[in-house]
Amino acid sequence: MDEKKFDPKKLEKLNNPKRLKDIPPDYVWDKLSMEKANILVEIGAGTAFFSIAFLQHASPSKIYACDVSEVMINWIKENVVQKFPNITPVKTEEHSIPLDDEIADLVFMINLHHELDNPTLIIKEAYRILKPSGNIFIVDWEKKNMAEGPPTQIRCLPKQVKEQLVNSGFIHVKIFSELPKHFLLTGEKDHRYT
């Protein structure tokens, strides 16, 4: 098992309601300044815990819950889809998402970035599947010692993530550091070059 990757055997940890206090959907949504988002894509959805939270918060017509883990995808199919038919699980590869170009209003990744071997490749995929002027947000653990989360040495700095977003074509990239354990970055797909 890759020590950077989340262990699917611990998937119940992903469904802890305390996670919504650490990363409140209304806080994140407020920073996006989006009126409405019809199609959302979560990359690294795990158990679709945050897909459900954003479905309830933003009422999109569809959320694609993407994950590389067959265990997670099957868990979503068995435990989420029946109750939340707007959530569609999608099995992905580490650097590719089998969705069409320019379908999403919003792409998001929560606590995934530190697991990626080459984050720029997945950011470019996010850019590809976003509609012109679509938004992205990335939340990950602050790079400081704390009892929870992944080892500090594999965490990333928000300025590195910002650089990756800007280099992939995103504009209006902002870093927010008010959350106690996490940083948030938001950005927009540049509609002028699509």
Biotite code that builds the C-alpha atoms (Angstrom):
import biotite.structure as struc

atoms = struc.array([
    struc.Atom([0.000, 0.000, 0.000], chain_id="A", res_id=1, res_name="MET", atom_name="CA", element="C"),
    struc.Atom([1.388, 3.402, -0.965], chain_id="A", res_id=2, res_name="ASP", atom_name="CA", element="C"),
    struc.Atom([1.910, 5.292, 2.324], chain_id="A", res_id=3, res_name="GLU", atom_name="CA", element="C"),
    struc.Atom([0.604, 8.480, 0.705], chain_id="A", res_id=4, res_name="LYS", atom_name="CA", element="C"),
    struc.Atom([-2.721, 6.941, -0.303], chain_id="A", res_id=5, res_name="LYS", atom_name="CA", element="C"),
    struc.Atom([-5.705, 6.699, 2.021], chain_id="A", res_id=6, res_name="PHE", atom_name="CA", element="C"),
    struc.Atom([-6.310, 3.130, 3.165], chain_id="A", res_id=7, res_name="ASP", atom_name="CA", element="C"),
    struc.Atom([-9.800, 2.070, 1.970], chain_id="A", res_id=8, res_name="PRO", atom_name="CA", element="C"),
    struc.Atom([-10.054, -0.198, 5.029], chain_id="A", res_id=9, res_name="LYS", atom_name="CA", element="C"),
    struc.Atom([-10.431, 2.990, 7.074], chain_id="A", res_id=10, res_name="LYS", atom_name="CA", element="C"),
    struc.Atom([-13.272, 4.329, 4.967], chain_id="A", res_id=11, res_name="LEU", atom_name="CA", element="C"),
    struc.Atom([-15.625, 4.763, 7.950], chain_id="A", res_id=12, res_name="GLU", atom_name="CA", element="C"),
    struc.Atom([-13.299, 7.584, 9.094], chain_id="A", res_id=13, res_name="LYS", atom_name="CA", element="C"),
    struc.Atom([-14.368, 9.468, 5.976], chain_id="A", res_id=14, res_name="LEU", atom_name="CA", element="C"),
    struc.Atom([-17.987, 9.522, 7.145], chain_id="A", res_id=15, res_name="ASN", atom_name="CA", element="C"),
    struc.Atom([-17.297, 11.271, 10.439], chain_id="A", res_id=16, res_name="ASN", atom_name="CA", element="C"),
    struc.Atom([-19.746, 14.230, 10.715], chain_id="A", res_id=17, res_name="PRO", atom_name="CA", element="C"),
    struc.Atom([-16.982, 16.189, 12.499], chain_id="A", res_id=18, res_name="LYS", atom_name="CA", element="C"),
    struc.Atom([-15.422, 16.651, 9.049], chain_id="A", res_id=19, res_name="ARG", atom_name="CA", element="C"),
    struc.Atom([-18.214, 19.106, 8.193], chain_id="A", res_id=20, res_name="LEU", atom_name="CA", element="C"),
    struc.Atom([-17.145, 21.275, 11.141], chain_id="A", res_id=21, res_name="LYS", atom_name="CA", element="C"),
    struc.Atom([-13.525, 21.193, 9.966], chain_id="A", res_id=22, res_name="ASP", atom_name="CA", element="C"),
    struc.Atom([-14.512, 21.964, 6.350], chain_id="A", res_id=23, res_name="ILE", atom_name="CA", element="C"),
    struc.Atom([-17.959, 23.629, 6.380], chain_id="A", res_id=24, res_name="PRO", atom_name="CA", element="C"),
    struc.Atom([-19.609, 23.553, 2.925], chain_id="A", res_id=25, res_name="PRO", atom_name="CA", element="C"),
    struc.Atom([-21.219, 26.972, 3.467], chain_id="A", res_id=26, res_name="ASP", atom_name="CA", element="C"),
    struc.Atom([-17.798, 28.516, 4.228], chain_id="A", res_id=27, res_name="TYR", atom_name="CA", element="C"),
    struc.Atom([-16.331, 27.009, 1.045], chain_id="A", res_id=28, res_name="VAL", atom_name="CA", element="C"),
    struc.Atom([-19.343, 27.975, -1.080], chain_id="A", res_id=29, res_name="TRP", atom_name="CA", element="C"),
    struc.Atom([-19.156, 31.533, 0.179], chain_id="A", res_id=30, res_name="ASP", atom_name="CA", element="C"),
    struc.Atom([-15.534, 31.810, -1.021], chain_id="A", res_id=31, res_name="LYS", atom_name="CA", element="C"),
    struc.Atom([-16.506, 30.565, -4.492], chain_id="A", res_id=32, res_name="LEU", atom_name="CA", element="C"),
    struc.Atom([-19.011, 33.358, -5.091], chain_id="A", res_id=33, res_name="SER", atom_name="CA", element="C"),
    struc.Atom([-20.986, 31.157, -7.495], chain_id="A", res_id=34, res_name="MET", atom_name="CA", element="C"),
    struc.Atom([-24.675, 31.755, -8.012], chain_id="A", res_id=35, res_name="GLU", atom_name="CA", element="C"),
    struc.Atom([-25.565, 28.256, -9.160], chain_id="A", res_id=36, res_name="LYS", atom_name="CA", element="C"),
    struc.Atom([-23.668, 25.167, -10.166], chain_id="A", res_id=37, res_name="ALA", atom_name="CA", element="C"),
    struc.Atom([-25.507, 22.542, -12.129], chain_id="A", res_id=38, res_name="ASN", atom_name="CA", element="C"),
    struc.Atom([-22.840, 19.870, -12.584], chain_id="A", res_id=39, res_name="ILE", atom_name="CA", element="C"),
    struc.Atom([-20.223, 19.210, -9.899], chain_id="A", res_id=40, res_name="LEU", atom_name="CA", element="C"),
    struc.Atom([-17.276, 16.817, -10.054], chain_id="A", res_id=41, res_name="VAL", atom_name="CA", element="C"),
    struc.Atom([-15.493, 15.664, -6.924], chain_id="A", res_id=42, res_name="GLU", atom_name="CA", element="C"),
    struc.Atom([-12.078, 14.140, -7.588], chain_id="A", res_id=43, res_name="ILE", atom_name="CA", element="C"),
    struc.Atom([-10.973, 11.753, -4.866], chain_id="A", res_id=44, res_name="GLY", atom_name="CA", element="C"),
    struc.Atom([-14.515, 11.445, -3.516], chain_id="A", res_id=45, res_name="ALA", atom_name="CA", element="C"),
    struc.Atom([-13.867, 8.495, -1.214], chain_id="A", res_id=46, res_name="GLY", atom_name="CA", element="C"),
    struc.Atom([-17.272, 7.596, 0.261], chain_id="A", res_id=47, res_name="THR", atom_name="CA", element="C"),
    struc.Atom([-18.885, 10.656, -1.423], chain_id="A", res_id=48, res_name="ALA", atom_name="CA", element="C"),
    struc.Atom([-19.224, 12.225, 2.039], chain_id="A", res_id=49, res_name="PHE", atom_name="CA", element="C"),
    struc.Atom([-18.522, 15.734, 0.726], chain_id="A", res_id=50, res_name="PHE", atom_name="CA", element="C"),
    struc.Atom([-20.408, 15.075, -2.517], chain_id="A", res_id=51, res_name="SER", atom_name="CA", element="C"),
    struc.Atom([-23.502, 14.510, -0.361], chain_id="A", res_id=52, res_name="ILE", atom_name="CA", element="C"),
    struc.Atom([-22.762, 17.636, 1.692], chain_id="A", res_id=53, res_name="ALA", atom_name="CA", element="C"),
    struc.Atom([-22.419, 19.811, -1.426], chain_id="A", res_id=54, res_name="PHE", atom_name="CA", element="C"),
    struc.Atom([-25.459, 18.202, -3.036], chain_id="A", res_id=55, res_name="LEU", atom_name="CA", element="C"),
    struc.Atom([-27.484, 19.233, -0.003], chain_id="A", res_id=56, res_name="GLN", atom_name="CA", element="C"),
    struc.Atom([-25.875, 22.671, 0.159], chain_id="A", res_id=57, res_name="HIS", atom_name="CA", element="C"),
    struc.Atom([-25.879, 23.718, -3.509], chain_id="A", res_id=58, res_name="ALA", atom_name="CA", element="C"),
    struc.Atom([-28.645, 21.556, -5.065], chain_id="A", res_id=59, res_name="SER", atom_name="CA", element="C"),
    struc.Atom([-26.853, 20.771, -8.351], chain_id="A", res_id=60, res_name="PRO", atom_name="CA", element="C"),
    struc.Atom([-28.623, 18.476, -10.807], chain_id="A", res_id=61, res_name="SER", atom_name="CA", element="C"),
    struc.Atom([-25.676, 16.035, -10.795], chain_id="A", res_id=62, res_name="LYS", atom_name="CA", element="C"),
    struc.Atom([-22.444, 15.279, -8.969], chain_id="A", res_id=63, res_name="ILE", atom_name="CA", element="C"),
    struc.Atom([-19.857, 12.914, -10.397], chain_id="A", res_id=64, res_name="TYR", atom_name="CA", element="C"),
    struc.Atom([-18.070, 11.318, -7.430], chain_id="A", res_id=65, res_name="ALA", atom_name="CA", element="C"),
    struc.Atom([-14.720, 10.219, -8.878], chain_id="A", res_id=66, res_name="CYS", atom_name="CA", element="C"),
    struc.Atom([-12.215, 7.933, -7.193], chain_id="A", res_id=67, res_name="ASP", atom_name="CA", element="C"),
    struc.Atom([-9.348, 5.634, -8.176], chain_id="A", res_id=68, res_name="VAL", atom_name="CA", element="C"),
    struc.Atom([-10.373, 3.036, -5.585], chain_id="A", res_id=69, res_name="SER", atom_name="CA", element="C"),
    struc.Atom([-12.709, 0.243, -6.662], chain_id="A", res_id=70, res_name="GLU", atom_name="CA", element="C"),
    struc.Atom([-13.572, -0.224, -2.963], chain_id="A", res_id=71, res_name="VAL", atom_name="CA", element="C"),
    struc.Atom([-14.772, 3.390, -2.685], chain_id="A", res_id=72, res_name="MET", atom_name="CA", element="C"),
    struc.Atom([-16.715, 3.277, -5.961], chain_id="A", res_id=73, res_name="ILE", atom_name="CA", element="C"),
    struc.Atom([-18.494, 0.088, -4.890], chain_id="A", res_id=74, res_name="ASN", atom_name="CA", element="C"),
    struc.Atom([-19.217, 1.575, -1.471], chain_id="A", res_id=75, res_name="TRP", atom_name="CA", element="C"),
    struc.Atom([-20.835, 4.623, -3.124], chain_id="A", res_id=76, res_name="ILE", atom_name="CA", element="C"),
    struc.Atom([-22.898, 2.353, -5.404], chain_id="A", res_id=77, res_name="LYS", atom_name="CA", element="C"),
    struc.Atom([-24.099, 0.282, -2.450], chain_id="A", res_id=78, res_name="GLU", atom_name="CA", element="C"),
    struc.Atom([-24.606, 3.010, 0.167], chain_id="A", res_id=79, res_name="ASN", atom_name="CA", element="C"),
    struc.Atom([-25.139, 6.362, -1.551], chain_id="A", res_id=80, res_name="VAL", atom_name="CA", element="C"),
    struc.Atom([-26.675, 6.115, -5.018], chain_id="A", res_id=81, res_name="VAL", atom_name="CA", element="C"),
    struc.Atom([-30.053, 4.760, -3.919], chain_id="A", res_id=82, res_name="GLN", atom_name="CA", element="C"),
    struc.Atom([-30.561, 7.574, -1.405], chain_id="A", res_id=83, res_name="LYS", atom_name="CA", element="C"),
    struc.Atom([-28.921, 10.260, -3.585], chain_id="A", res_id=84, res_name="PHE", atom_name="CA", element="C"),
    struc.Atom([-29.593, 9.368, -7.254], chain_id="A", res_id=85, res_name="PRO", atom_name="CA", element="C"),
    struc.Atom([-28.005, 12.684, -8.374], chain_id="A", res_id=86, res_name="ASN", atom_name="CA", element="C"),
    struc.Atom([-24.605, 11.294, -7.323], chain_id="A", res_id=87, res_name="ILE", atom_name="CA", element="C"),
    struc.Atom([-22.900, 9.167, -9.970], chain_id="A", res_id=88, res_name="THR", atom_name="CA", element="C"),
    struc.Atom([-19.781, 7.219, -8.997], chain_id="A", res_id=89, res_name="PRO", atom_name="CA", element="C"),
    struc.Atom([-16.985, 7.305, -11.602], chain_id="A", res_id=90, res_name="VAL", atom_name="CA", element="C"),
    struc.Atom([-13.916, 5.059, -11.486], chain_id="A", res_id=91, res_name="LYS", atom_name="CA", element="C"),
    struc.Atom([-10.879, 7.089, -12.502], chain_id="A", res_id=92, res_name="THR", atom_name="CA", element="C"),
    struc.Atom([-7.179, 6.558, -13.039], chain_id="A", res_id=93, res_name="GLU", atom_name="CA", element="C"),
    struc.Atom([-4.578, 8.529, -11.085], chain_id="A", res_id=94, res_name="GLU", atom_name="CA", element="C"),
    struc.Atom([-4.203, 11.089, -13.902], chain_id="A", res_id=95, res_name="HIS", atom_name="CA", element="C"),
    struc.Atom([-7.311, 10.750, -16.035], chain_id="A", res_id=96, res_name="SER", atom_name="CA", element="C"),
    struc.Atom([-11.021, 11.216, -15.562], chain_id="A", res_id=97, res_name="ILE", atom_name="CA", element="C"),
    struc.Atom([-13.375, 9.539, -18.061], chain_id="A", res_id=98, res_name="PRO", atom_name="CA", element="C"),
    struc.Atom([-15.698, 12.536, -18.407], chain_id="A", res_id=99, res_name="LEU", atom_name="CA", element="C"),
    struc.Atom([-16.304, 14.790, -21.412], chain_id="A", res_id=100, res_name="ASP", atom_name="CA", element="C"),
    struc.Atom([-14.608, 18.152, -21.957], chain_id="A", res_id=101, res_name="ASP", atom_name="CA", element="C"),
    struc.Atom([-16.290, 21.219, -20.470], chain_id="A", res_id=102, res_name="GLU", atom_name="CA", element="C"),
    struc.Atom([-19.139, 19.497, -18.629], chain_id="A", res_id=103, res_name="ILE", atom_name="CA", element="C"),
    struc.Atom([-18.634, 20.773, -15.058], chain_id="A", res_id=104, res_name="ALA", atom_name="CA", element="C"),
    struc.Atom([-19.494, 24.074, -13.400], chain_id="A", res_id=105, res_name="ASP", atom_name="CA", element="C"),
    struc.Atom([-17.372, 23.182, -10.394], chain_id="A", res_id=106, res_name="LEU", atom_name="CA", element="C"),
    struc.Atom([-14.590, 20.653, -9.758], chain_id="A", res_id=107, res_name="VAL", atom_name="CA", element="C"),
    struc.Atom([-13.372, 20.052, -6.242], chain_id="A", res_id=108, res_name="PHE", atom_name="CA", element="C"),
    struc.Atom([-10.800, 18.018, -4.328], chain_id="A", res_id=109, res_name="MET", atom_name="CA", element="C"),
    struc.Atom([-10.780, 17.659, -0.550], chain_id="A", res_id=110, res_name="ILE", atom_name="CA", element="C"),
    struc.Atom([-7.765, 16.205, 1.268], chain_id="A", res_id=111, res_name="ASN", atom_name="CA", element="C"),
    struc.Atom([-6.507, 14.606, -1.939], chain_id="A", res_id=112, res_name="LEU", atom_name="CA", element="C"),
    struc.Atom([-3.649, 16.831, -3.039], chain_id="A", res_id=113, res_name="HIS", atom_name="CA", element="C"),
    struc.Atom([-1.041, 15.420, -0.640], chain_id="A", res_id=114, res_name="HIS", atom_name="CA", element="C"),
    struc.Atom([-1.723, 11.906, -2.025], chain_id="A", res_id=115, res_name="GLU", atom_name="CA", element="C"),
    struc.Atom([-0.979, 12.799, -5.647], chain_id="A", res_id=116, res_name="LEU", atom_name="CA", element="C"),
    struc.Atom([2.369, 11.880, -7.195], chain_id="A", res_id=117, res_name="ASP", atom_name="CA", element="C"),
    struc.Atom([1.907, 14.413, -9.986], chain_id="A", res_id=118, res_name="ASN", atom_name="CA", element="C"),
    struc.Atom([-0.835, 16.867, -8.981], chain_id="A", res_id=119, res_name="PRO", atom_name="CA", element="C"),
    struc.Atom([-0.413, 18.997, -12.117], chain_id="A", res_id=120, res_name="THR", atom_name="CA", element="C"),
    struc.Atom([-1.790, 16.178, -14.278], chain_id="A", res_id=121, res_name="LEU", atom_name="CA", element="C"),
    struc.Atom([-5.041, 15.974, -12.320], chain_id="A", res_id=122, res_name="ILE", atom_name="CA", element="C"),
    struc.Atom([-5.324, 19.783, -12.216], chain_id="A", res_id=123, res_name="ILE", atom_name="CA", element="C"),
    struc.Atom([-5.042, 19.807, -16.027], chain_id="A", res_id=124, res_name="LYS", atom_name="CA", element="C"),
    struc.Atom([-7.823, 17.183, -16.139], chain_id="A", res_id=125, res_name="GLU", atom_name="CA", element="C"),
    struc.Atom([-9.937, 19.395, -13.874], chain_id="A", res_id=126, res_name="ALA", atom_name="CA", element="C"),
    struc.Atom([-9.309, 22.296, -16.273], chain_id="A", res_id=127, res_name="TYR", atom_name="CA", element="C"),
    struc.Atom([-10.327, 20.142, -19.250], chain_id="A", res_id=128, res_name="ARG", atom_name="CA", element="C"),
    struc.Atom([-13.654, 19.027, -17.773], chain_id="A", res_id=129, res_name="ILE", atom_name="CA", element="C"),
    struc.Atom([-14.619, 22.499, -16.523], chain_id="A", res_id=130, res_name="LEU", atom_name="CA", element="C"),
    struc.Atom([-16.845, 24.771, -18.574], chain_id="A", res_id=131, res_name="LYS", atom_name="CA", element="C"),
    struc.Atom([-15.343, 28.145, -19.513], chain_id="A", res_id=132, res_name="PRO", atom_name="CA", element="C"),
    struc.Atom([-15.448, 30.323, -16.361], chain_id="A", res_id=133, res_name="SER", atom_name="CA", element="C"),
    struc.Atom([-16.078, 27.179, -14.293], chain_id="A", res_id=134, res_name="GLY", atom_name="CA", element="C"),
    struc.Atom([-14.640, 27.066, -10.789], chain_id="A", res_id=135, res_name="ASN", atom_name="CA", element="C"),
    struc.Atom([-12.292, 24.798, -8.886], chain_id="A", res_id=136, res_name="ILE", atom_name="CA", element="C"),
    struc.Atom([-11.604, 24.503, -5.209], chain_id="A", res_id=137, res_name="PHE", atom_name="CA", element="C"),
    struc.Atom([-8.969, 22.482, -3.406], chain_id="A", res_id=138, res_name="ILE", atom_name="CA", element="C"),
    struc.Atom([-8.902, 21.859, 0.331], chain_id="A", res_id=139, res_name="VAL", atom_name="CA", element="C"),
    struc.Atom([-6.019, 20.081, 2.015], chain_id="A", res_id=140, res_name="ASP", atom_name="CA", element="C"),
    struc.Atom([-4.288, 19.772, 5.361], chain_id="A", res_id=141, res_name="TRP", atom_name="CA", element="C"),
    struc.Atom([-2.120, 22.649, 6.590], chain_id="A", res_id=142, res_name="GLU", atom_name="CA", element="C"),
    struc.Atom([1.550, 21.676, 6.638], chain_id="A", res_id=143, res_name="LYS", atom_name="CA", element="C"),
    struc.Atom([1.924, 21.721, 10.403], chain_id="A", res_id=144, res_name="LYS", atom_name="CA", element="C"),
    struc.Atom([2.081, 19.167, 13.183], chain_id="A", res_id=145, res_name="ASN", atom_name="CA", element="C"),
    struc.Atom([-1.312, 18.059, 14.464], chain_id="A", res_id=146, res_name="MET", atom_name="CA", element="C"),
    struc.Atom([-2.844, 14.898, 15.850], chain_id="A", res_id=147, res_name="ALA", atom_name="CA", element="C"),
    struc.Atom([-5.045, 14.288, 12.800], chain_id="A", res_id=148, res_name="GLU", atom_name="CA", element="C"),
    struc.Atom([-4.372, 13.872, 9.119], chain_id="A", res_id=149, res_name="GLY", atom_name="CA", element="C"),
    struc.Atom([-1.483, 12.513, 7.064], chain_id="A", res_id=150, res_name="PRO", atom_name="CA", element="C"),
    struc.Atom([2.198, 12.751, 8.027], chain_id="A", res_id=151, res_name="PRO", atom_name="CA", element="C"),
    struc.Atom([3.387, 16.364, 7.938], chain_id="A", res_id=152, res_name="THR", atom_name="CA", element="C"),
    struc.Atom([6.198, 15.626, 5.466], chain_id="A", res_id=153, res_name="GLN", atom_name="CA", element="C"),
    struc.Atom([3.771, 14.605, 2.688], chain_id="A", res_id=154, res_name="ILE", atom_name="CA", element="C"),
    struc.Atom([1.490, 17.634, 3.120], chain_id="A", res_id=155, res_name="ARG", atom_name="CA", element="C"),
    struc.Atom([1.782, 20.473, 0.635], chain_id="A", res_id=156, res_name="CYS", atom_name="CA", element="C"),
    struc.Atom([1.989, 24.220, 0.977], chain_id="A", res_id=157, res_name="LEU", atom_name="CA", element="C"),
    struc.Atom([-0.865, 26.330, -0.399], chain_id="A", res_id=158, res_name="PRO", atom_name="CA", element="C"),
    struc.Atom([1.540, 28.452, -2.457], chain_id="A", res_id=159, res_name="LYS", atom_name="CA", element="C"),
    struc.Atom([2.728, 25.276, -4.270], chain_id="A", res_id=160, res_name="GLN", atom_name="CA", element="C"),
    struc.Atom([-0.879, 24.381, -5.077], chain_id="A", res_id=161, res_name="VAL", atom_name="CA", element="C"),
    struc.Atom([-1.536, 27.940, -6.254], chain_id="A", res_id=162, res_name="LYS", atom_name="CA", element="C"),
    struc.Atom([1.462, 27.737, -8.590], chain_id="A", res_id=163, res_name="GLU", atom_name="CA", element="C"),
    struc.Atom([0.154, 24.445, -10.043], chain_id="A", res_id=164, res_name="GLN", atom_name="CA", element="C"),
    struc.Atom([-3.272, 26.005, -10.651], chain_id="A", res_id=165, res_name="LEU", atom_name="CA", element="C"),
    struc.Atom([-1.862, 29.144, -12.280], chain_id="A", res_id=166, res_name="VAL", atom_name="CA", element="C"),
    struc.Atom([0.516, 27.097, -14.453], chain_id="A", res_id=167, res_name="ASN", atom_name="CA", element="C"),
    struc.Atom([-2.441, 24.990, -15.608], chain_id="A", res_id=168, res_name="SER", atom_name="CA", element="C"),
    struc.Atom([-4.347, 28.071, -16.826], chain_id="A", res_id=169, res_name="GLY", atom_name="CA", element="C"),
    struc.Atom([-6.529, 28.948, -13.832], chain_id="A", res_id=170, res_name="PHE", atom_name="CA", element="C"),
    struc.Atom([-7.098, 32.623, -13.069], chain_id="A", res_id=171, res_name="ILE", atom_name="CA", element="C"),
    struc.Atom([-8.292, 34.534, -9.976], chain_id="A", res_id=172, res_name="HIS", atom_name="CA", element="C"),
    struc.Atom([-6.582, 31.916, -7.788], chain_id="A", res_id=173, res_name="VAL", atom_name="CA", element="C"),
    struc.Atom([-6.995, 32.750, -4.107], chain_id="A", res_id=174, res_name="LYS", atom_name="CA", element="C"),
    struc.Atom([-5.703, 31.143, -0.904], chain_id="A", res_id=175, res_name="ILE", atom_name="CA", element="C"),
    struc.Atom([-7.827, 31.159, 2.254], chain_id="A", res_id=176, res_name="PHE", atom_name="CA", element="C"),
    struc.Atom([-6.278, 30.190, 5.585], chain_id="A", res_id=177, res_name="SER", atom_name="CA", element="C"),
    struc.Atom([-9.081, 30.740, 8.123], chain_id="A", res_id=178, res_name="GLU", atom_name="CA", element="C"),
    struc.Atom([-9.894, 27.059, 8.641], chain_id="A", res_id=179, res_name="LEU", atom_name="CA", element="C"),
    struc.Atom([-8.133, 25.641, 11.723], chain_id="A", res_id=180, res_name="PRO", atom_name="CA", element="C"),
    struc.Atom([-6.612, 22.536, 10.094], chain_id="A", res_id=181, res_name="LYS", atom_name="CA", element="C"),
    struc.Atom([-6.915, 23.092, 6.341], chain_id="A", res_id=182, res_name="HIS", atom_name="CA", element="C"),
    struc.Atom([-6.193, 25.572, 3.582], chain_id="A", res_id=183, res_name="PHE", atom_name="CA", element="C"),
    struc.Atom([-8.613, 26.358, 0.765], chain_id="A", res_id=184, res_name="LEU", atom_name="CA", element="C"),
    struc.Atom([-7.754, 27.469, -2.755], chain_id="A", res_id=185, res_name="LEU", atom_name="CA", element="C"),
    struc.Atom([-10.251, 28.667, -5.324], chain_id="A", res_id=186, res_name="THR", atom_name="CA", element="C"),
    struc.Atom([-9.742, 29.433, -8.992], chain_id="A", res_id=187, res_name="GLY", atom_name="CA", element="C"),
    struc.Atom([-11.558, 29.928, -12.254], chain_id="A", res_id=188, res_name="GLU", atom_name="CA", element="C"),
    struc.Atom([-11.070, 28.466, -15.712], chain_id="A", res_id=189, res_name="LYS", atom_name="CA", element="C"),
    struc.Atom([-10.006, 31.247, -18.047], chain_id="A", res_id=190, res_name="ASP", atom_name="CA", element="C"),
    struc.Atom([-12.821, 31.542, -20.595], chain_id="A", res_id=191, res_name="HIS", atom_name="CA", element="C"),
    struc.Atom([-10.716, 33.644, -23.000], chain_id="A", res_id=192, res_name="ARG", atom_name="CA", element="C"),
    struc.Atom([-8.596, 30.736, -24.201], chain_id="A", res_id=193, res_name="TYR", atom_name="CA", element="C"),
    struc.Atom([-11.087, 27.905, -24.518], chain_id="A", res_id=194, res_name="THR", atom_name="CA", element="C"),
])
